[in-house]
Amino acid sequence: MSEINKHGEVWLFAEVQDGNLQDVSLELCCKARQLAAQLGVPAAAILLGNDVEKFAAPLFQYGADKVYLVENPALAVYRTDPFAHTVVELIKKYNPQIALYGATPLGRDLAPRVASALQTGLTADCTDLDISDVTEKDGTLHKNLLLQIRPAFGGNIVATIVNYDCRPQMATVREGVMPLREPEPNRKGKIIRESVPLEEQTLFAVEVIQREIQKRKLNLKGARVIVAGGAGVGSKESFELIFDLAGAFGGAVGASRAAVDSGFAGAEHQIGQTGTTVRPALYIACGISGAIQHRAGMEESAKIIAVNTDKDAPIFSLAHYGIVGDLKQVIPMMLKAFKERI
């Protein structure tokens, strides 16, 4: 029987970008707290940067019991080598059994470097995590392993990956897939201040000369209403109906991968396994069949309305309300009904 260190904590990397704590870090806090409770150990966040102690409070409110804080002017802007070196040194010192990162551009850059330095595994783009005992084919029982769940083979199957031997068990987690619980305003935790030397010249091979920050043109994650179109829309010209309906509802425009690949909408509109994961209050899927790749990015929406000519389309099994019909006829009717009510 193999058993992991019961005293190892569950860690998450708290990502700060442009002076803001990223939502994915709070989502990870909620999940880390759940996993830590299953294991009977503390949940902790790694917080690196310059003048970032103020972010410890929200991390505690969303689930962290501890925050390992490293403040250094050299960490004010993300650079791979100094950040990776700092995280590796903290992990070597405290030996957490699990370390989680957001599957953001920063997390996807940082986590592999840390995993390589520690010679441990890394599962990318997880959509769920759990704790369970696992028995190998030879009968070997492993207690309390991290189940790292993610779509595989183009999203056609869901794979569960486990790491029997190497620690920490590491994963990057997609933004928006972990529920963001309500914060507990009075919840407190312990700040552990650490200092990791960063004098090595090799850690600063990249010099930041100038930063240009461009605001995101489309915020699908923050939209309360999303109207999304798929390949069934038929053409880029017909896709204007999707924009019209979204505009009437004050919502954002989404698209399936098939619609993006067909040139109906830009890649920034893509929702699904290889796009953005969303949880709006209302999701209207027009001409979307409901392939698992797309469902992975929107199935947690509070209310789903599907419009499709195919009554057997998989999207109807997920939708709260379904309309079997041609979207070119249905959407104008929806617009007319909406305008008559306002």
Solvent accessible surface area in square Angstrom, and as a share of the most:
residue,aa,sasa,rsa
1,M,157,0.70
2,S,38,0.24
3,E,71,0.32
4,I,15,0.07
5,N,77,0.39
6,K,120,0.51
7,H,158,0.71
8,G,2,0.02
9,E,18,0.08
10,V,0,0.00
11,W,1,0.00
12,L,1,0.01
13,F,8,0.03
14,A,1,0.01
15,E,7,0.03
16,V,33,0.19
17,Q,54,0.24
18,D,75,0.39
19,G,51,0.49
20,N,88,0.45
21,L,25,0.12
22,Q,52,0.23
23,D,78,0.41
24,V,2,0.01
25,S,0,0.00
26,L,21,0.10
27,E,12,0.05
28,L,0,0.00
29,C,0,0.00
30,C,14,0.09
31,K,18,0.08
32,A,0,0.00
33,R,89,0.32
34,Q,74,0.33
35,L,0,0.00
36,A,3,0.02
37,A,78,0.60
38,Q,84,0.37
39,L,24,0.12
40,G,68,0.66
41,V,17,0.10
42,P,45,0.29
43,A,0,0.00
44,A,0,0.00
45,A,0,0.00
46,I,1,0.01
47,L,0,0.00
48,L,5,0.03
49,G,4,0.03
50,N,68,0.35
51,D,101,0.52
52,V,7,0.04
53,E,62,0.28
54,K,128,0.54
55,F,24,0.10
56,A,3,0.02
57,A,50,0.38
58,P,35,0.22
59,L,0,0.00
60,F,13,0.05
61,Q,47,0.21
62,Y,35,0.13
63,G,0,0.00
64,A,0,0.00
65,D,50,0.26
66,K,48,0.20
67,V,0,0.00
68,Y,3,0.01
69,L,4,0.02
70,V,3,0.02
71,E,74,0.33
72,N,40,0.21
73,P,104,0.66
74,A,26,0.20
75,L,1,0.01
76,A,62,0.48
77,V,43,0.25
78,Y,49,0.19
79,R,47,0.17
80,T,28,0.16
81,D,49,0.26
82,P,1,0.01
83,F,12,0.05
84,A,11,0.09
85,H,44,0.20
86,T,0,0.00
87,V,0,0.00
88,V,11,0.06
89,E,64,0.29
90,L,2,0.01
91,I,5,0.03
92,K,116,0.49
93,K,124,0.52
94,Y,68,0.26
95,N,92,0.47
96,P,4,0.02
97,Q,3,0.01
98,I,0,0.00
99,A,2,0.02
100,L,0,0.00
101,Y,1,0.00
102,G,3,0.03
103,A,5,0.04
104,T,8,0.04
105,P,114,0.72
106,L,8,0.04
107,G,1,0.01
108,R,120,0.44
109,D,53,0.27
110,L,0,0.00
111,A,0,0.00
112,P,59,0.37
113,R,120,0.44
114,V,0,0.00
115,A,7,0.06
116,S,84,0.54
117,A,61,0.47
118,L,34,0.17
119,Q,154,0.68
120,T,17,0.10
121,G,29,0.28
122,L,54,0.27
123,T,10,0.06
124,A,44,0.34
125,D,36,0.19
126,C,0,0.00
127,T,32,0.19
128,D,58,0.30
129,L,1,0.01
130,D,51,0.26
131,I,17,0.09
132,S,43,0.28
133,D,66,0.34
134,V,31,0.18
135,T,85,0.49
136,E,53,0.24
137,K,219,0.93
138,D,114,0.59
139,G,51,0.49
140,T,43,0.25
141,L,57,0.29
142,H,7,0.03
143,K,59,0.25
144,N,38,0.20
145,L,1,0.00
146,L,0,0.00
147,L,31,0.15
148,Q,3,0.02
149,I,33,0.17
150,R,60,0.22
151,P,10,0.06
152,A,20,0.16
153,F,163,0.68
154,G,49,0.47
155,G,1,0.01
156,N,104,0.53
157,I,85,0.43
158,V,88,0.50
159,A,25,0.20
160,T,77,0.45
161,I,70,0.36
162,V,39,0.23
163,N,23,0.12
164,Y,65,0.25
165,D,122,0.63
166,C,52,0.31
167,R,73,0.27
168,P,4,0.03
169,Q,0,0.00
170,M,1,0.00
171,A,0,0.00
172,T,2,0.01
173,V,1,0.00
174,R,13,0.05
175,E,53,0.24
176,G,6,0.06
177,V,17,0.10
178,M,6,0.03
179,P,52,0.33
180,L,82,0.41
181,R,144,0.52
182,E,150,0.67
183,P,48,0.30
184,E,73,0.33
185,P,96,0.61
186,N,133,0.68
187,R,43,0.16
188,K,159,0.67
189,G,34,0.33
190,K,125,0.53
191,I,50,0.25
192,I,32,0.16
193,R,151,0.55
194,E,31,0.14
195,S,101,0.65
196,V,12,0.07
197,P,94,0.59
198,L,13,0.07
199,E,143,0.64
200,E,98,0.44
201,Q,147,0.65
202,T,102,0.60
203,L,17,0.09
204,F,48,0.20
205,A,85,0.66
206,V,99,0.57
207,E,135,0.60
208,V,56,0.32
209,I,156,0.79
210,Q,134,0.60
211,R,110,0.40
212,E,143,0.64
213,I,109,0.56
214,Q,148,0.66
215,K,181,0.77
216,R,163,0.60
217,K,179,0.76
218,L,36,0.18
219,N,86,0.44
220,L,5,0.02
221,K,55,0.23
222,G,52,0.50
223,A,19,0.15
224,R,176,0.64
225,V,29,0.17
226,I,0,0.00
227,V,0,0.00
228,A,0,0.00
229,G,0,0.00
230,G,0,0.00
231,A,52,0.41
232,G,53,0.51
233,V,0,0.00
234,G,49,0.47
235,S,35,0.23
236,K,123,0.52
237,E,132,0.59
238,S,19,0.12
239,F,1,0.00
240,E,97,0.43
241,L,38,0.19
242,I,0,0.00
243,F,80,0.33
244,D,72,0.38
245,L,0,0.00
246,A,1,0.01
247,G,56,0.54
248,A,33,0.25
249,F,51,0.21
250,G,71,0.68
251,G,23,0.22
252,A,13,0.10
253,V,10,0.05
254,G,0,0.00
255,A,0,0.00
256,S,10,0.06
257,R,132,0.48
258,A,49,0.38
259,A,0,0.00
260,V,23,0.13
261,D,103,0.53
262,S,65,0.42
263,G,41,0.40
264,F,25,0.10
265,A,14,0.11
266,G,32,0.31
267,A,76,0.59
268,E,101,0.45
269,H,21,0.09
270,Q,19,0.08
271,I,2,0.01
272,G,2,0.02
273,Q,30,0.13
274,T,84,0.49
275,G,25,0.24
276,T,40,0.23
277,T,10,0.06
278,V,3,0.02
279,R,82,0.30
280,P,4,0.02
281,A,35,0.27
282,L,42,0.21
283,Y,0,0.00
284,I,1,0.00
285,A,1,0.01
286,C,0,0.00
287,G,8,0.07
288,I,5,0.03
289,S,63,0.41
290,G,1,0.01
291,A,51,0.40
292,I,70,0.36
293,Q,59,0.26
294,H,9,0.04
295,R,54,0.20
296,A,24,0.19
297,G,0,0.00
298,M,1,0.00
299,E,78,0.35
300,E,104,0.47
301,S,7,0.05
302,A,68,0.52
303,K,84,0.36
304,I,2,0.01
305,I,34,0.17
306,A,0,0.00
307,V,0,0.00
308,N,18,0.09
309,T,94,0.55
310,D,71,0.37
311,K,142,0.60
312,D,106,0.55
313,A,5,0.04
314,P,69,0.43
315,I,1,0.00
316,F,42,0.17
317,S,95,0.61
318,L,36,0.18
319,A,19,0.15
320,H,94,0.42
321,Y,132,0.50
322,G,48,0.46
323,I,62,0.32
324,V,91,0.52
325,G,20,0.20
326,D,56,0.29
327,L,9,0.04
328,K,101,0.43
329,Q,122,0.54
330,V,17,0.10
331,I,0,0.00
332,P,57,0.36
333,M,132,0.59
334,M,36,0.16
335,L,22,0.11
336,K,129,0.55
337,A,51,0.40
338,F,61,0.25
339,K,124,0.53
340,E,120,0.54
341,R,212,0.77
342,I,148,0.75
